[in-house]
Amino acid sequence: MNISTEQLSAQGYQPFATLPHNDIATFIRPYMKKMNPYIINYHLSTFLPLVVWLGMIGFHWGRGTYNAELLSFFYGFSIAFLLIPLHELIHGLAYRLVGAKKVSYGANLKKFIFYALADKFVVSYKEFIIVALAPFLVVYLVNIILFLVLPTTGAYACLGLTFVHSLLCGGDFGLLSFFHENKSKQLVTYDDVAKQASYFYSLYL
């Protein structure tokens, strides 16, 4: 979006909401309870790997071929947490794709919060969709491919990785839900690194 933070008021935008970076959970919690396309797809895509794994357990158990390889599902859990830096890097690359010149990264380890920031770079709803969904889609699609080509142990580990990584994308989907629920207001947003907050402006209140 080709507009600076200083131009927002002149373009008719008004302050709508503030998101403190150390309290993202409180901000998104109400929007995680909405039944909009983002939240529905979040739940479906998150639990699909778990359902597939449980289905495979039932299949092998029914045939009497159950083996310990099925437990490699849990190996994927630790790999998912190791992917957090990559997840944020993909957010950063998506920011650059929509035009941000400078991207920085932050974390609150006590609250297990990680984020990529584009300081004072204004993004529209459509641009935010790209930024928010990029890590989820990349990891999900890569793991589908790996699940299909890897041997049994690696395939089940991919299911576990996809399950946990998708759970960790809750913040991204919560923010998308926030945008969706307020889509009539034509929201835009930008990060302020110094103030450790993101600001949302509305064209229509």
PyMOL commands that place a pseudoatom at each C-alpha (Angstrom):
pseudoatom trace, name=CA, resn=MET, resi=1, chain=A, elem=C, hetatm=0, pos=[0.000, 0.000, 0.000]
pseudoatom trace, name=CA, resn=ASN, resi=2, chain=A, elem=C, hetatm=0, pos=[1.644, 3.199, -1.149]
pseudoatom trace, name=CA, resn=ILE, resi=3, chain=A, elem=C, hetatm=0, pos=[0.849, 5.436, 1.823]
pseudoatom trace, name=CA, resn=SER, resi=4, chain=A, elem=C, hetatm=0, pos=[2.930, 6.579, 4.780]
pseudoatom trace, name=CA, resn=THR, resi=5, chain=A, elem=C, hetatm=0, pos=[1.829, 6.704, 8.406]
pseudoatom trace, name=CA, resn=GLU, resi=6, chain=A, elem=C, hetatm=0, pos=[1.884, 10.516, 8.241]
pseudoatom trace, name=CA, resn=GLN, resi=7, chain=A, elem=C, hetatm=0, pos=[-0.606, 10.464, 5.352]
pseudoatom trace, name=CA, resn=LEU, resi=8, chain=A, elem=C, hetatm=0, pos=[-3.240, 8.300, 7.036]
pseudoatom trace, name=CA, resn=SER, resi=9, chain=A, elem=C, hetatm=0, pos=[-5.195, 11.151, 8.624]
pseudoatom trace, name=CA, resn=ALA, resi=10, chain=A, elem=C, hetatm=0, pos=[-5.114, 13.210, 5.432]
pseudoatom trace, name=CA, resn=GLN, resi=11, chain=A, elem=C, hetatm=0, pos=[-6.496, 10.211, 3.518]
pseudoatom trace, name=CA, resn=GLY, resi=12, chain=A, elem=C, hetatm=0, pos=[-9.432, 9.953, 5.934]
pseudoatom trace, name=CA, resn=TYR, resi=13, chain=A, elem=C, hetatm=0, pos=[-8.190, 7.110, 8.134]
pseudoatom trace, name=CA, resn=GLN, resi=14, chain=A, elem=C, hetatm=0, pos=[-8.903, 7.219, 11.859]
pseudoatom trace, name=CA, resn=PRO, resi=15, chain=A, elem=C, hetatm=0, pos=[-7.357, 5.252, 14.762]
pseudoatom trace, name=CA, resn=PHE, resi=16, chain=A, elem=C, hetatm=0, pos=[-9.304, 2.048, 15.355]
pseudoatom trace, name=CA, resn=ALA, resi=17, chain=A, elem=C, hetatm=0, pos=[-7.302, -0.337, 17.582]
pseudoatom trace, name=CA, resn=THR, resi=18, chain=A, elem=C, hetatm=0, pos=[-3.896, -0.844, 19.172]
pseudoatom trace, name=CA, resn=LEU, resi=19, chain=A, elem=C, hetatm=0, pos=[-2.159, -4.200, 19.527]
pseudoatom trace, name=CA, resn=PRO, resi=20, chain=A, elem=C, hetatm=0, pos=[0.611, -4.306, 22.182]
pseudoatom trace, name=CA, resn=HIS, resi=21, chain=A, elem=C, hetatm=0, pos=[3.214, -6.818, 21.044]
pseudoatom trace, name=CA, resn=ASN, resi=22, chain=A, elem=C, hetatm=0, pos=[3.526, -8.299, 24.529]
pseudoatom trace, name=CA, resn=ASP, resi=23, chain=A, elem=C, hetatm=0, pos=[-0.209, -9.061, 24.757]
pseudoatom trace, name=CA, resn=ILE, resi=24, chain=A, elem=C, hetatm=0, pos=[-1.183, -10.518, 21.413]
pseudoatom trace, name=CA, resn=ALA, resi=25, chain=A, elem=C, hetatm=0, pos=[-3.130, -13.370, 23.046]
pseudoatom trace, name=CA, resn=THR, resi=26, chain=A, elem=C, hetatm=0, pos=[-5.590, -11.019, 24.756]
pseudoatom trace, name=CA, resn=PHE, resi=27, chain=A, elem=C, hetatm=0, pos=[-6.139, -9.090, 21.524]
pseudoatom trace, name=CA, resn=ILE, resi=28, chain=A, elem=C, hetatm=0, pos=[-6.895, -12.086, 19.314]
pseudoatom trace, name=CA, resn=ARG, resi=29, chain=A, elem=C, hetatm=0, pos=[-8.776, -14.259, 21.841]
pseudoatom trace, name=CA, resn=PRO, resi=30, chain=A, elem=C, hetatm=0, pos=[-12.285, -12.971, 20.937]
pseudoatom trace, name=CA, resn=TYR, resi=31, chain=A, elem=C, hetatm=0, pos=[-11.559, -13.371, 17.234]
pseudoatom trace, name=CA, resn=MET, resi=32, chain=A, elem=C, hetatm=0, pos=[-10.422, -16.977, 17.609]
pseudoatom trace, name=CA, resn=LYS, resi=33, chain=A, elem=C, hetatm=0, pos=[-13.996, -17.753, 18.702]
pseudoatom trace, name=CA, resn=LYS, resi=34, chain=A, elem=C, hetatm=0, pos=[-15.589, -16.380, 15.531]
pseudoatom trace, name=CA, resn=MET, resi=35, chain=A, elem=C, hetatm=0, pos=[-16.883, -18.832, 12.944]
pseudoatom trace, name=CA, resn=ASN, resi=36, chain=A, elem=C, hetatm=0, pos=[-15.525, -17.080, 9.858]
pseudoatom trace, name=CA, resn=PRO, resi=37, chain=A, elem=C, hetatm=0, pos=[-13.606, -18.699, 6.948]
pseudoatom trace, name=CA, resn=TYR, resi=38, chain=A, elem=C, hetatm=0, pos=[-10.217, -18.090, 8.589]
pseudoatom trace, name=CA, resn=ILE, resi=39, chain=A, elem=C, hetatm=0, pos=[-11.050, -19.739, 11.888]
pseudoatom trace, name=CA, resn=ILE, resi=40, chain=A, elem=C, hetatm=0, pos=[-12.924, -22.624, 10.264]
pseudoatom trace, name=CA, resn=ASN, resi=41, chain=A, elem=C, hetatm=0, pos=[-9.996, -23.336, 7.948]
pseudoatom trace, name=CA, resn=TYR, resi=42, chain=A, elem=C, hetatm=0, pos=[-7.558, -22.957, 10.838]
pseudoatom trace, name=CA, resn=HIS, resi=43, chain=A, elem=C, hetatm=0, pos=[-9.313, -25.691, 12.811]
pseudoatom trace, name=CA, resn=LEU, resi=44, chain=A, elem=C, hetatm=0, pos=[-9.791, -27.970, 9.809]
pseudoatom trace, name=CA, resn=SER, resi=45, chain=A, elem=C, hetatm=0, pos=[-6.206, -27.694, 8.562]
pseudoatom trace, name=CA, resn=THR, resi=46, chain=A, elem=C, hetatm=0, pos=[-4.735, -27.963, 12.056]
pseudoatom trace, name=CA, resn=PHE, resi=47, chain=A, elem=C, hetatm=0, pos=[-6.512, -31.148, 13.042]
pseudoatom trace, name=CA, resn=LEU, resi=48, chain=A, elem=C, hetatm=0, pos=[-6.382, -32.856, 9.643]
pseudoatom trace, name=CA, resn=PRO, resi=49, chain=A, elem=C, hetatm=0, pos=[-2.847, -34.253, 10.274]
pseudoatom trace, name=CA, resn=LEU, resi=50, chain=A, elem=C, hetatm=0, pos=[-3.998, -35.554, 13.681]
pseudoatom trace, name=CA, resn=VAL, resi=51, chain=A, elem=C, hetatm=0, pos=[-7.055, -37.210, 12.136]
pseudoatom trace, name=CA, resn=VAL, resi=52, chain=A, elem=C, hetatm=0, pos=[-4.900, -38.807, 9.410]
pseudoatom trace, name=CA, resn=TRP, resi=53, chain=A, elem=C, hetatm=0, pos=[-2.465, -40.151, 12.014]
pseudoatom trace, name=CA, resn=LEU, resi=54, chain=A, elem=C, hetatm=0, pos=[-5.255, -41.547, 14.208]
pseudoatom trace, name=CA, resn=GLY, resi=55, chain=A, elem=C, hetatm=0, pos=[-6.839, -43.075, 11.123]
pseudoatom trace, name=CA, resn=MET, resi=56, chain=A, elem=C, hetatm=0, pos=[-3.583, -44.797, 10.234]
pseudoatom trace, name=CA, resn=ILE, resi=57, chain=A, elem=C, hetatm=0, pos=[-3.291, -46.140, 13.769]
pseudoatom trace, name=CA, resn=GLY, resi=58, chain=A, elem=C, hetatm=0, pos=[-6.806, -47.560, 13.502]
pseudoatom trace, name=CA, resn=PHE, resi=59, chain=A, elem=C, hetatm=0, pos=[-6.057, -49.038, 10.087]
pseudoatom trace, name=CA, resn=HIS, resi=60, chain=A, elem=C, hetatm=0, pos=[-2.857, -50.780, 11.186]
pseudoatom trace, name=CA, resn=TRP, resi=61, chain=A, elem=C, hetatm=0, pos=[-4.314, -51.886, 14.495]
pseudoatom trace, name=CA, resn=GLY, resi=62, chain=A, elem=C, hetatm=0, pos=[-7.276, -53.413, 12.703]
pseudoatom trace, name=CA, resn=ARG, resi=63, chain=A, elem=C, hetatm=0, pos=[-4.916, -55.345, 10.432]
pseudoatom trace, name=CA, resn=GLY, resi=64, chain=A, elem=C, hetatm=0, pos=[-2.651, -56.339, 13.297]
pseudoatom trace, name=CA, resn=THR, resi=65, chain=A, elem=C, hetatm=0, pos=[0.296, -54.474, 11.741]
pseudoatom trace, name=CA, resn=TYR, resi=66, chain=A, elem=C, hetatm=0, pos=[0.700, -51.738, 14.368]
pseudoatom trace, name=CA, resn=ASN, resi=67, chain=A, elem=C, hetatm=0, pos=[4.339, -50.788, 14.961]
pseudoatom trace, name=CA, resn=ALA, resi=68, chain=A, elem=C, hetatm=0, pos=[6.399, -48.205, 16.796]
pseudoatom trace, name=CA, resn=GLU, resi=69, chain=A, elem=C, hetatm=0, pos=[6.994, -46.180, 13.626]
pseudoatom trace, name=CA, resn=LEU, resi=70, chain=A, elem=C, hetatm=0, pos=[3.585, -44.617, 14.172]
pseudoatom trace, name=CA, resn=LEU, resi=71, chain=A, elem=C, hetatm=0, pos=[4.991, -42.902, 17.251]
pseudoatom trace, name=CA, resn=SER, resi=72, chain=A, elem=C, hetatm=0, pos=[7.365, -40.911, 15.055]
pseudoatom trace, name=CA, resn=PHE, resi=73, chain=A, elem=C, hetatm=0, pos=[4.398, -38.526, 14.853]
pseudoatom trace, name=CA, resn=PHE, resi=74, chain=A, elem=C, hetatm=0, pos=[5.683, -37.093, 18.128]
pseudoatom trace, name=CA, resn=TYR, resi=75, chain=A, elem=C, hetatm=0, pos=[9.180, -36.514, 16.703]
pseudoatom trace, name=CA, resn=GLY, resi=76, chain=A, elem=C, hetatm=0, pos=[7.634, -33.820, 14.556]
pseudoatom trace, name=CA, resn=PHE, resi=77, chain=A, elem=C, hetatm=0, pos=[6.670, -31.819, 17.652]
pseudoatom trace, name=CA, resn=SER, resi=78, chain=A, elem=C, hetatm=0, pos=[10.222, -30.777, 18.476]
pseudoatom trace, name=CA, resn=ILE, resi=79, chain=A, elem=C, hetatm=0, pos=[11.010, -30.088, 14.813]
pseudoatom trace, name=CA, resn=ALA, resi=80, chain=A, elem=C, hetatm=0, pos=[8.000, -27.747, 14.664]
pseudoatom trace, name=CA, resn=PHE, resi=81, chain=A, elem=C, hetatm=0, pos=[9.399, -25.635, 17.515]
pseudoatom trace, name=CA, resn=LEU, resi=82, chain=A, elem=C, hetatm=0, pos=[12.786, -25.528, 15.791]
pseudoatom trace, name=CA, resn=LEU, resi=83, chain=A, elem=C, hetatm=0, pos=[11.027, -24.081, 12.729]
pseudoatom trace, name=CA, resn=ILE, resi=84, chain=A, elem=C, hetatm=0, pos=[9.933, -20.936, 14.595]
pseudoatom trace, name=CA, resn=PRO, resi=85, chain=A, elem=C, hetatm=0, pos=[12.878, -18.833, 13.266]
pseudoatom trace, name=CA, resn=LEU, resi=86, chain=A, elem=C, hetatm=0, pos=[12.081, -20.016, 9.723]
pseudoatom trace, name=CA, resn=HIS, resi=87, chain=A, elem=C, hetatm=0, pos=[8.415, -19.176, 10.277]
pseudoatom trace, name=CA, resn=GLU, resi=88, chain=A, elem=C, hetatm=0, pos=[9.287, -15.583, 11.188]
pseudoatom trace, name=CA, resn=LEU, resi=89, chain=A, elem=C, hetatm=0, pos=[11.791, -15.323, 8.342]
pseudoatom trace, name=CA, resn=ILE, resi=90, chain=A, elem=C, hetatm=0, pos=[9.028, -16.246, 5.886]
pseudoatom trace, name=CA, resn=HIS, resi=91, chain=A, elem=C, hetatm=0, pos=[6.850, -13.523, 7.418]
pseudoatom trace, name=CA, resn=GLY, resi=92, chain=A, elem=C, hetatm=0, pos=[9.741, -11.119, 6.811]
pseudoatom trace, name=CA, resn=LEU, resi=93, chain=A, elem=C, hetatm=0, pos=[10.151, -12.217, 3.203]
pseudoatom trace, name=CA, resn=ALA, resi=94, chain=A, elem=C, hetatm=0, pos=[6.404, -11.774, 2.664]
pseudoatom trace, name=CA, resn=TYR, resi=95, chain=A, elem=C, hetatm=0, pos=[6.658, -8.247, 4.070]
pseudoatom trace, name=CA, resn=ARG, resi=96, chain=A, elem=C, hetatm=0, pos=[9.379, -7.500, 1.543]
pseudoatom trace, name=CA, resn=LEU, resi=97, chain=A, elem=C, hetatm=0, pos=[7.257, -9.035, -1.206]
pseudoatom trace, name=CA, resn=VAL, resi=98, chain=A, elem=C, hetatm=0, pos=[4.488, -6.498, -0.525]
pseudoatom trace, name=CA, resn=GLY, resi=99, chain=A, elem=C, hetatm=0, pos=[6.981, -3.619, -0.483]
pseudoatom trace, name=CA, resn=ALA, resi=100, chain=A, elem=C, hetatm=0, pos=[8.540, -3.254, 2.971]
pseudoatom trace, name=CA, resn=LYS, resi=101, chain=A, elem=C, hetatm=0, pos=[12.142, -2.044, 2.804]
pseudoatom trace, name=CA, resn=LYS, resi=102, chain=A, elem=C, hetatm=0, pos=[13.149, -2.949, 6.347]
pseudoatom trace, name=CA, resn=VAL, resi=103, chain=A, elem=C, hetatm=0, pos=[12.076, -5.895, 8.476]
pseudoatom trace, name=CA, resn=SER, resi=104, chain=A, elem=C, hetatm=0, pos=[13.046, -6.672, 12.064]
pseudoatom trace, name=CA, resn=TYR, resi=105, chain=A, elem=C, hetatm=0, pos=[12.249, -9.529, 14.416]
pseudoatom trace, name=CA, resn=GLY, resi=106, chain=A, elem=C, hetatm=0, pos=[11.241, -9.705, 18.055]
pseudoatom trace, name=CA, resn=ALA, resi=107, chain=A, elem=C, hetatm=0, pos=[10.295, -12.163, 20.770]
pseudoatom trace, name=CA, resn=ASN, resi=108, chain=A, elem=C, hetatm=0, pos=[8.892, -12.390, 24.275]
pseudoatom trace, name=CA, resn=LEU, resi=109, chain=A, elem=C, hetatm=0, pos=[10.221, -15.702, 25.528]
pseudoatom trace, name=CA, resn=LYS, resi=110, chain=A, elem=C, hetatm=0, pos=[8.246, -15.565, 28.784]
pseudoatom trace, name=CA, resn=LYS, resi=111, chain=A, elem=C, hetatm=0, pos=[4.981, -15.465, 26.836]
pseudoatom trace, name=CA, resn=PHE, resi=112, chain=A, elem=C, hetatm=0, pos=[6.352, -17.545, 23.946]
pseudoatom trace, name=CA, resn=ILE, resi=113, chain=A, elem=C, hetatm=0, pos=[5.586, -14.785, 21.442]
pseudoatom trace, name=CA, resn=PHE, resi=114, chain=A, elem=C, hetatm=0, pos=[7.597, -14.303, 18.247]
pseudoatom trace, name=CA, resn=TYR, resi=115, chain=A, elem=C, hetatm=0, pos=[7.022, -11.775, 15.495]
pseudoatom trace, name=CA, resn=ALA, resi=116, chain=A, elem=C, hetatm=0, pos=[8.347, -10.111, 12.357]
pseudoatom trace, name=CA, resn=LEU, resi=117, chain=A, elem=C, hetatm=0, pos=[7.905, -6.345, 12.095]
pseudoatom trace, name=CA, resn=ALA, resi=118, chain=A, elem=C, hetatm=0, pos=[8.002, -3.819, 9.275]
pseudoatom trace, name=CA, resn=ASP, resi=119, chain=A, elem=C, hetatm=0, pos=[8.476, -0.530, 11.108]
pseudoatom trace, name=CA, resn=LYS, resi=120, chain=A, elem=C, hetatm=0, pos=[6.029, 2.215, 10.027]
pseudoatom trace, name=CA, resn=PHE, resi=121, chain=A, elem=C, hetatm=0, pos=[5.130, 0.298, 6.854]
pseudoatom trace, name=CA, resn=VAL, resi=122, chain=A, elem=C, hetatm=0, pos=[1.386, 0.516, 6.175]
pseudoatom trace, name=CA, resn=VAL, resi=123, chain=A, elem=C, hetatm=0, pos=[-0.291, -2.616, 4.809]
pseudoatom trace, name=CA, resn=SER, resi=124, chain=A, elem=C, hetatm=0, pos=[-3.843, -3.180, 3.630]
pseudoatom trace, name=CA, resn=TYR, resi=125, chain=A, elem=C, hetatm=0, pos=[-6.038, -6.170, 4.433]
pseudoatom trace, name=CA, resn=LYS, resi=126, chain=A, elem=C, hetatm=0, pos=[-5.112, -7.901, 1.146]
pseudoatom trace, name=CA, resn=GLU, resi=127, chain=A, elem=C, hetatm=0, pos=[-1.397, -7.378, 1.765]
pseudoatom trace, name=CA, resn=PHE, resi=128, chain=A, elem=C, hetatm=0, pos=[-1.728, -8.593, 5.336]
pseudoatom trace, name=CA, resn=ILE, resi=129, chain=A, elem=C, hetatm=0, pos=[-3.285, -11.832, 4.097]
pseudoatom trace, name=CA, resn=ILE, resi=130, chain=A, elem=C, hetatm=0, pos=[-0.052, -12.535, 2.186]
pseudoatom trace, name=CA, resn=VAL, resi=131, chain=A, elem=C, hetatm=0, pos=[2.140, -11.668, 5.165]
pseudoatom trace, name=CA, resn=ALA, resi=132, chain=A, elem=C, hetatm=0, pos=[0.073, -13.653, 7.672]
pseudoatom trace, name=CA, resn=LEU, resi=133, chain=A, elem=C, hetatm=0, pos=[-0.523, -16.818, 5.646]
pseudoatom trace, name=CA, resn=ALA, resi=134, chain=A, elem=C, hetatm=0, pos=[2.883, -17.207, 3.967]
pseudoatom trace, name=CA, resn=PRO, resi=135, chain=A, elem=C, hetatm=0, pos=[4.580, -19.353, 6.688]
pseudoatom trace, name=CA, resn=PHE, resi=136, chain=A, elem=C, hetatm=0, pos=[1.512, -21.516, 7.227]
pseudoatom trace, name=CA, resn=LEU, resi=137, chain=A, elem=C, hetatm=0, pos=[1.082, -22.262, 3.523]
pseudoatom trace, name=CA, resn=VAL, resi=138, chain=A, elem=C, hetatm=0, pos=[4.777, -22.866, 2.819]
pseudoatom trace, name=CA, resn=VAL, resi=139, chain=A, elem=C, hetatm=0, pos=[5.259, -25.277, 5.734]
pseudoatom trace, name=CA, resn=TYR, resi=140, chain=A, elem=C, hetatm=0, pos=[1.944, -27.030, 5.125]
pseudoatom trace, name=CA, resn=LEU, resi=141, chain=A, elem=C, hetatm=0, pos=[2.522, -27.609, 1.416]
pseudoatom trace, name=CA, resn=VAL, resi=142, chain=A, elem=C, hetatm=0, pos=[6.135, -28.730, 1.876]
pseudoatom trace, name=CA, resn=ASN, resi=143, chain=A, elem=C, hetatm=0, pos=[5.046, -31.220, 4.537]
pseudoatom trace, name=CA, resn=ILE, resi=144, chain=A, elem=C, hetatm=0, pos=[2.301, -32.640, 2.330]
pseudoatom trace, name=CA, resn=ILE, resi=145, chain=A, elem=C, hetatm=0, pos=[4.935, -33.339, -0.322]
pseudoatom trace, name=CA, resn=LEU, resi=146, chain=A, elem=C, hetatm=0, pos=[7.340, -34.839, 2.223]
pseudoatom trace, name=CA, resn=PHE, resi=147, chain=A, elem=C, hetatm=0, pos=[4.571, -36.999, 3.705]
pseudoatom trace, name=CA, resn=LEU, resi=148, chain=A, elem=C, hetatm=0, pos=[3.955, -38.496, 0.271]
pseudoatom trace, name=CA, resn=VAL, resi=149, chain=A, elem=C, hetatm=0, pos=[7.598, -39.217, -0.575]
pseudoatom trace, name=CA, resn=LEU, resi=150, chain=A, elem=C, hetatm=0, pos=[9.323, -40.024, 2.739]
pseudoatom trace, name=CA, resn=PRO, resi=151, chain=A, elem=C, hetatm=0, pos=[9.466, -43.504, 4.295]
pseudoatom trace, name=CA, resn=THR, resi=152, chain=A, elem=C, hetatm=0, pos=[7.088, -44.299, 7.153]
pseudoatom trace, name=CA, resn=THR, resi=153, chain=A, elem=C, hetatm=0, pos=[9.038, -42.756, 10.049]
pseudoatom trace, name=CA, resn=GLY, resi=154, chain=A, elem=C, hetatm=0, pos=[9.626, -39.472, 8.242]
pseudoatom trace, name=CA, resn=ALA, resi=155, chain=A, elem=C, hetatm=0, pos=[6.061, -39.349, 6.932]
pseudoatom trace, name=CA, resn=TYR, resi=156, chain=A, elem=C, hetatm=0, pos=[4.515, -39.629, 10.383]
pseudoatom trace, name=CA, resn=ALA, resi=157, chain=A, elem=C, hetatm=0, pos=[6.997, -37.083, 11.744]
pseudoatom trace, name=CA, resn=CYS, resi=158, chain=A, elem=C, hetatm=0, pos=[5.762, -34.698, 9.032]
pseudoatom trace, name=CA, resn=LEU, resi=159, chain=A, elem=C, hetatm=0, pos=[2.206, -35.161, 10.278]
pseudoatom trace, name=CA, resn=GLY, resi=160, chain=A, elem=C, hetatm=0, pos=[3.270, -34.276, 13.810]
pseudoatom trace, name=CA, resn=LEU, resi=161, chain=A, elem=C, hetatm=0, pos=[5.266, -31.286, 12.593]
pseudoatom trace, name=CA, resn=THR, resi=162, chain=A, elem=C, hetatm=0, pos=[2.327, -30.002, 10.530]
pseudoatom trace, name=CA, resn=PHE, resi=163, chain=A, elem=C, hetatm=0, pos=[-0.082, -30.423, 13.452]
pseudoatom trace, name=CA, resn=VAL, resi=164, chain=A, elem=C, hetatm=0, pos=[2.044, -28.449, 15.924]
pseudoatom trace, name=CA, resn=HIS, resi=165, chain=A, elem=C, hetatm=0, pos=[3.194, -25.800, 13.452]
pseudoatom trace, name=CA, resn=SER, resi=166, chain=A, elem=C, hetatm=0, pos=[-0.409, -25.169, 12.442]
pseudoatom trace, name=CA, resn=LEU, resi=167, chain=A, elem=C, hetatm=0, pos=[-1.362, -24.755, 16.109]
pseudoatom trace, name=CA, resn=LEU, resi=168, chain=A, elem=C, hetatm=0, pos=[1.442, -22.197, 16.453]
pseudoatom trace, name=CA, resn=CYS, resi=169, chain=A, elem=C, hetatm=0, pos=[-0.082, -20.214, 13.557]
pseudoatom trace, name=CA, resn=GLY, resi=170, chain=A, elem=C, hetatm=0, pos=[-3.057, -19.323, 15.759]
pseudoatom trace, name=CA, resn=GLY, resi=171, chain=A, elem=C, hetatm=0, pos=[-1.896, -15.727, 16.171]
pseudoatom trace, name=CA, resn=ASP, resi=172, chain=A, elem=C, hetatm=0, pos=[-1.741, -15.214, 12.414]
pseudoatom trace, name=CA, resn=PHE, resi=173, chain=A, elem=C, hetatm=0, pos=[-5.238, -16.604, 11.925]
pseudoatom trace, name=CA, resn=GLY, resi=174, chain=A, elem=C, hetatm=0, pos=[-6.549, -14.602, 14.880]
pseudoatom trace, name=CA, resn=LEU, resi=175, chain=A, elem=C, hetatm=0, pos=[-5.358, -11.365, 13.280]
pseudoatom trace, name=CA, resn=LEU, resi=176, chain=A, elem=C, hetatm=0, pos=[-6.864, -12.385, 9.949]
pseudoatom trace, name=CA, resn=SER, resi=177, chain=A, elem=C, hetatm=0, pos=[-10.127, -13.062, 11.772]
pseudoatom trace, name=CA, resn=PHE, resi=178, chain=A, elem=C, hetatm=0, pos=[-9.908, -9.556, 13.270]
pseudoatom trace, name=CA, resn=PHE, resi=179, chain=A, elem=C, hetatm=0, pos=[-9.519, -8.059, 9.791]
pseudoatom trace, name=CA, resn=HIS, resi=180, chain=A, elem=C, hetatm=0, pos=[-12.370, -10.190, 8.452]
pseudoatom trace, name=CA, resn=GLU, resi=181, chain=A, elem=C, hetatm=0, pos=[-14.780, -9.219, 11.204]
pseudoatom trace, name=CA, resn=ASN, resi=182, chain=A, elem=C, hetatm=0, pos=[-14.028, -5.553, 10.506]
pseudoatom trace, name=CA, resn=LYS, resi=183, chain=A, elem=C, hetatm=0, pos=[-13.729, -5.757, 6.718]
pseudoatom trace, name=CA, resn=SER, resi=184, chain=A, elem=C, hetatm=0, pos=[-16.417, -3.098, 6.174]
pseudoatom trace, name=CA, resn=LYS, resi=185, chain=A, elem=C, hetatm=0, pos=[-14.123, -0.598, 7.881]
pseudoatom trace, name=CA, resn=GLN, resi=186, chain=A, elem=C, hetatm=0, pos=[-11.323, -1.041, 5.302]
pseudoatom trace, name=CA, resn=LEU, resi=187, chain=A, elem=C, hetatm=0, pos=[-8.625, -1.408, 7.926]
pseudoatom trace, name=CA, resn=VAL, resi=188, chain=A, elem=C, hetatm=0, pos=[-4.938, -0.818, 7.389]
pseudoatom trace, name=CA, resn=THR, resi=189, chain=A, elem=C, hetatm=0, pos=[-2.172, -1.507, 9.877]
pseudoatom trace, name=CA, resn=TYR, resi=190, chain=A, elem=C, hetatm=0, pos=[1.450, -0.731, 10.645]
pseudoatom trace, name=CA, resn=ASP, resi=191, chain=A, elem=C, hetatm=0, pos=[4.027, -1.721, 13.255]
pseudoatom trace, name=CA, resn=ASP, resi=192, chain=A, elem=C, hetatm=0, pos=[5.869, 0.695, 15.525]
pseudoatom trace, name=CA, resn=VAL, resi=193, chain=A, elem=C, hetatm=0, pos=[9.025, -1.020, 16.728]
pseudoatom trace, name=CA, resn=ALA, resi=194, chain=A, elem=C, hetatm=0, pos=[9.955, 1.691, 19.251]
pseudoatom trace, name=CA, resn=LYS, resi=195, chain=A, elem=C, hetatm=0, pos=[6.518, 1.567, 20.903]
pseudoatom trace, name=CA, resn=GLN, resi=196, chain=A, elem=C, hetatm=0, pos=[6.308, -2.229, 20.618]
pseudoatom trace, name=CA, resn=ALA, resi=197, chain=A, elem=C, hetatm=0, pos=[2.818, -2.056, 19.202]
pseudoatom trace, name=CA, resn=SER, resi=198, chain=A, elem=C, hetatm=0, pos=[0.853, -2.345, 15.981]
pseudoatom trace, name=CA, resn=TYR, resi=199, chain=A, elem=C, hetatm=0, pos=[-1.789, 0.190, 15.056]
pseudoatom trace, name=CA, resn=PHE, resi=200, chain=A, elem=C, hetatm=0, pos=[-4.957, -0.290, 13.050]
pseudoatom trace, name=CA, resn=TYR, resi=201, chain=A, elem=C, hetatm=0, pos=[-6.648, 2.550, 11.217]
pseudoatom trace, name=CA, resn=SER, resi=202, chain=A, elem=C, hetatm=0, pos=[-10.128, 2.571, 9.749]
pseudoatom trace, name=CA, resn=LEU, resi=203, chain=A, elem=C, hetatm=0, pos=[-11.477, 4.408, 6.733]
pseudoatom trace, name=CA, resn=TYR, resi=204, chain=A, elem=C, hetatm=0, pos=[-15.088, 3.864, 7.857]
pseudoatom trace, name=CA, resn=LEU, resi=205, chain=A, elem=C, hetatm=0, pos=[-16.121, 3.712, 11.525]
for i in range(1, 205): cmd.bond("trace and resi %d" % i, "trace and resi %d" % (i + 1))
show_as sticks, trace
zoom trace
